[in-house]
Amino acid sequence: MNLDPADLTPVINRLKRAQGQLAAVTRMVEDGRDCKDVVTQLAAVSKALDRAGFAIIADTLEKCITSADGTMDRKELEKLFLSLA
């Protein structure tokens, strides 16, 4: 993956945050925590992953728009975007 280094750090931070949140959700389930708390944390994990995915897609779109030899055509970009919807 060829993300702009300036854009890579926030994506990695989001993924690491999601990883930590997911580990916490696993512990919550193992400990028999309240369903509402588990679902709330699971939603936070999902949002963090979505944000990382959208950041990656935005970078890809930007490169395709500004590059004459874009690596993905419109249908591929649309499919990629919709995979997160």
Stockholm file with secondary structure:
# STOCKHOLM 1.0

chainA/1-85         MNLDPADLTPVINRLKRAQGQLAAVTRMVEDGRDCKDVVTQLAAVSKALDRAGFAIIADTLEKCITSADGTMDRKELEKLFLSLA
#=GR chainA/1-85 SS CCCCHHHHHHHHHHHHHHHHHHHHHHHHHHTTCCHHHHHHHHHHHHHHHHHHHHHHHHHHHHHHHHCTTCSSCHHHHHHHHHTTC
#=GC SS_cons        CCCCHHHHHHHHHHHHHHHHHHHHHHHHHHTTCCHHHHHHHHHHHHHHHHHHHHHHHHHHHHHHHHCTTCSSCHHHHHHHHHTTC
//
